[in-house]
Amino acid sequence: MLNYKPISVDRARVQYFQAVNDVNQAVGGIERDKARSAQRRATQVLQNAQRIDRNKKEAQARAKKRRRVDWNVAVF
């Protein structure tokens, strides 16, 4: 977990819907339980990715607001 790189929200969403589809197509009881636990994990990964993305966007917005205009720097 130390070198964990968070996945994007889009990829997490794809994995989540694949897990939902697997639950819907599961036949036996054991297979359905495994699919449900995979769906739970996919839900947690998706929520985590959304939280990381939201925090990143908020941090960028705060940093933009904090910046002052430096008139000595040419902007082109």
C-alpha positions in Angstrom: 0.0 0.0 0.0 3.0 2.3 0.3 3.5 2.7 -3.4 -0.2 2.9 -4.1 -1.1 5.1 -7.0 -4.8 6.2 -7.0 -6.7 5.4 -10.2 -8.7 7.9 -12.1 -12.4 8.3 -11.4 -13.3 7.2 -15.0 -11.4 3.9 -14.6 -12.9 3.3 -11.1 -16.3 3.9 -12.5 -15.7 1.4 -15.3 -14.6 -1.2 -12.7 -17.6 -0.5 -10.6 -20.1 -1.1 -13.4 -18.2 -4.2 -14.5 -18.6 -5.5 -10.9 -22.3 -4.6 -10.9 -22.7 -6.5 -14.2 -20.9 -9.5 -12.7 -23.3 -9.5 -9.7 -26.3 -9.5 -12.1 -24.9 -12.4 -14.1 -23.8 -14.5 -11.2 -25.6 -17.9 -11.0 -24.6 -19.8 -7.8 -24.7 -18.6 -4.2 -20.9 -18.7 -3.7 -20.3 -17.0 -7.1 -22.8 -14.3 -6.2 -21.2 -13.7 -2.8 -17.8 -13.3 -4.4 -19.2 -10.9 -7.0 -20.9 -8.9 -4.2 -17.7 -8.6 -2.3 -15.9 -7.5 -5.4 -18.7 -4.9 -6.0 -18.2 -3.6 -2.4 -14.5 -3.2 -3.0 -15.1 -1.5 -6.4 -17.6 0.9 -4.6 -14.9 1.8 -2.0 -12.3 2.4 -4.7 -14.7 4.6 -6.7 -15.6 6.6 -3.6 -11.9 7.0 -2.7 -11.0 8.1 -6.3 -13.9 10.6 -6.3 -12.7 12.0 -2.9 -9.1 12.3 -4.0 -10.2 14.1 -7.3 -12.5 16.4 -5.4 -9.8 17.3 -2.8 -7.3 17.9 -5.7 -9.7 20.3 -7.5 -10.4 22.2 -4.2 -6.7 22.5 -3.4 -6.1 23.9 -6.9 -8.9 26.4 -6.6 -7.6 27.5 -3.2 -4.1 27.9 -4.6 -5.4 30.0 -7.4 -7.4 32.2 -5.0 -4.3 32.7 -2.8 -2.1 33.8 -5.6 -1.4 37.5 -6.0 -0.9 39.2 -9.3 2.8 39.9 -9.8 3.0 42.8 -12.2 6.7 42.3 -12.7 6.2 39.0 -14.5 5.4 39.1 -18.2 2.4 37.0 -19.2 2.4 35.8 -22.7 
